[in-house]
Amino acid sequence: MTDERANQPPAADRDFVQQVSAKAARKLRVQKNGQQTVWFGLGMSGLIGWSVAVPTVVGAMTGLWWDNHHPGAHSWTLILLAIGLCVGCANAWHWVDQENKAMQDGQEDKHE
């Protein structure tokens, strides 16, 4: 046992090596992915807004067309608007969840 301990570096050196390797990995990841700025955040919020707005508007327009060409007892405009809104919210949830997972992966790398 004492021979094994003699071959290992002190704990302070191991911690230092871990810190340096974590910083190097972070630096390489930033160089590969690019640093996220305020413009990235604004772009992401725009993406989320469009991912909700487009299906909602498409649903409403399709419903208007359907109501004009095939009148009936039900308002297809409201039904398809609600469906488009649900699809848009699910789409936005997907984008937010994807970014959240990416941020958590970055936080885990930070603590290693």
N, C-alpha and C positions, 0 to 999 in steps of 0.2 A: 504494500500500500504506500509506503513512504517513497518508493521509486516512482510511482505514478504521480504523486503530488509534486515531486521534484521536477518532473518534465512539463507540468502545466504552468502557464503564466499566472501571476497573482490576479486576484479578482478585479482589482482596479484596472489592470491592463485589458482583461476580457471585456469589462464594461466599456472601456474606451474604444476597443475594436468594434464592439456592437454599435456604439453611437456613430462612429465614422462610417461603418457600412450602411447603416440606416439612412444617414444623410446622403451618401453617395447614391443609394437606390432612389431616394426622393428626387435628387437632382436629375438623374437619368430619366425618371418618369415625367418630370416637368418638361425636360427637353424634348421628350418623345411626344407628349400630349399637348404641350404648350401651356402657359400659365393662364389660369382663368381670371379674367378681369371683370370690371363693372359692366363692360359691353357684353361679355358672355352672359351675365345675369339678366341684363335687359333683353338680350336675344332669346334666352330661355323663357322668360315670362311672355314674350311675344309669341313664341312657338306654342306655349300652353294656351294662350288666348286664341290663336288661330285654330288650334286643334279642337277647341270647343265651338268656336263661332262657325267654322265651315260646315260641319255636319248639321248644326242647328239650322243654318240658313238653307242648306240643301234640302233638309226635311221640310221646312216651311214652304219653300218654293215648289217642291214636288206635291205637297198637300194642296197648295193653291191651284196648281194645274189640274190635279185630280178632282178637286171640288168643282172647278169650272167645266170640266169635260164630262164628269159623271156625278151629277148632284145626287145627294142621298140624305138619309136621316142623320148620319154622323158627319162631324167636321173632320175631314182627313187632314186639314191644315193643322189643327191642334194635336191630333194624334201623331202625325209625322214630325211635327215640331218637337214634341216631348221625346219621341224616339231618337231624333237627331241630337237633342240635348243630352240624353243618356249615353249615346254613343260617344259624343264629344267629351263628356266627363270621364268616361272610361278611358278614352284616348289620353286625356290630360293626366289621369291617374297613372297610366303606364309610363309617361315621360317623367313625372315627378318621382315615381318609384325607382326608375332606372337611374336617375341622378342621385337619389338618396343612397342607393347601393354603391354607386361610384364614390360618393363622399365617405361612406362608412369604410370602404376598402382603403381609402387614403388615410383615414384615422387609424385603422388597424396597423398600417405600415408605419405610421408615425410613432406608435407605442412599442413597436418591436425593437 
